[in-house]
Amino acid sequence: MKIFDVLNLSVYGQSHSEEIGMVLSGLPHGATVDAEELRRFTERRKSGKYLFSTPRREDDAAVWDFGVTESDNGKLLLDSSVKAHINNTNVRKADYGYARTPRPSHADYVSAVKDGDNAAASGGGRFSGRMTAPLVVAGGIAVQLLAQKGVNVGAYIGELAGVKGKSYLDGNVPSADEIALAHDAALPMLSGAEEAEKVLSETARRGDSAGGIVECVVTGLPVGLGDAMTEGLESKLSAMLFGIPGAKGVEFGAGFSISSMTGSRANDPFVIRNGKVATSTNNAGGINGGITNGMPVTMRVAFRPTPSVSLPQRTVDLDTMTETEITVHGRHDVCFVPRAVAAVESAVALVILDEMLKTENNGAVAHLT
Ligand SMILES: Cc1cc2nc3c(=O)[nH]c(=O)nc-3n(C[C@H](O)[C@H](O)[C@H](O)COP(=O)(O)O)c2cc1C
């Protein structure tokens, strides 16, 4: 399955290569984005912005290689193809080295088998969360281009370390302003952050890690984006979201809980609101048959706890083929979920932008602009 039809995104590099980067092609002619807004967006993925991120301080500044003209008023004028790289300045190889005694549930073991001598276990290689830095540069562009079309993509943490925060499942889709406010808090939750902070402090003290659920809502969408089966919006969004390291579950609207509802409870009744067709509930998450129905598209992404924990763990020595124990050293996130919020927005925005550009190109949806 190909995710994009109009856009083309290539993310390259590894956690410990000299640089990582991205090439994003297929952008519309004359696209511009605000440089400062893009910087603030990528900042949200950077370590140090939120609590419980790694003490590893990385430089996430995007260096434009081609396709971008910076103007005096802080705007970036984009060609149809843009390339950016990010220098990997804070690499301490001594921190890592689990190619032969793989960290449980990281990609060390599968990489050792698949890549042999080229195993990418050093810092996670191409599997590292660091690879979301270029994704977020591309995503930040997509978020702004969508906003210019009246489409808002906003994500926040709905549950952290088992602590539930305010969720769209409570019945109301949070406003863009409410979500933006949460982005500037110590933990990007709409409520429950204090309780989550307590639980995470205790988790960190024990040398353990924790996961959580990122919720994402997209508003301002027209009816008609997407198509059936693997061309469907759910298929494409899921494929992109599962590309974020550590993502272990994706659900739309009421998601897994819809399976225990009756049909009459699960169905979203059609109503007329302001002269337009709408639904009075949104259990389907704004998508029917893979196609947007005009309601907000809502989804939840479950992220695992950080695999690298400093507590002793059972593993194997691949050289001696014996069982052994490791303690993972190095600078890891106690919880990387706050940093994954901008990555979720990026994945979602790129897919939606692609669908909108495709539809604009073939004119299938009349009221796009
Ligand atoms: C922003 C971000 C930061 C991450 N930081 C770490 C980390 O410091 N240590 C770690 O072991 N895993 C970290 N991860 C998760 C691993 O990259 C991921 O679990 C691993 O690649 C295995 O992939 P899987 O969990 O999808 O199977 C991070 C993920 C993201 C999105």
The ligand as an ORCA input file, in Angstrom:
! r2SCAN-3c Opt
* xyz 0 1
  C      10.119     10.801     20.488
  C      10.510      9.401     20.878
  C      11.556      9.200     21.775
  C      11.937      7.903     22.137
  N      12.956      7.759     23.053
  C      13.332      6.522     23.422
  C      14.400      6.350     24.363
  O      14.986      7.313     24.879
  N      14.750      5.073     24.694
  C      14.112      3.979     24.159
  O      14.462      2.862     24.492
  N      13.096      4.130     23.294
  C      12.697      5.351     22.905
  N      11.665      5.493     21.997
  C      10.923      4.282     21.538
  C      11.720      3.396     20.616
  O      12.249      4.135     19.522
  C      10.852      2.222     20.094
  O      10.197      1.598     21.141
  C      11.739      1.200     19.383
  O      12.221      1.756     18.168
  C      11.029     -0.108     19.036
  O       9.940      0.133     18.192
  P       8.459     -0.359     18.592
  O       8.271      0.001     20.030
  O       7.565      0.421     17.678
  O       8.410     -1.834     18.369
  C      11.262      6.777     21.593
  C      10.228      6.980     20.677
  C       9.827      8.281     20.320
  C       8.673      8.482     19.374
*
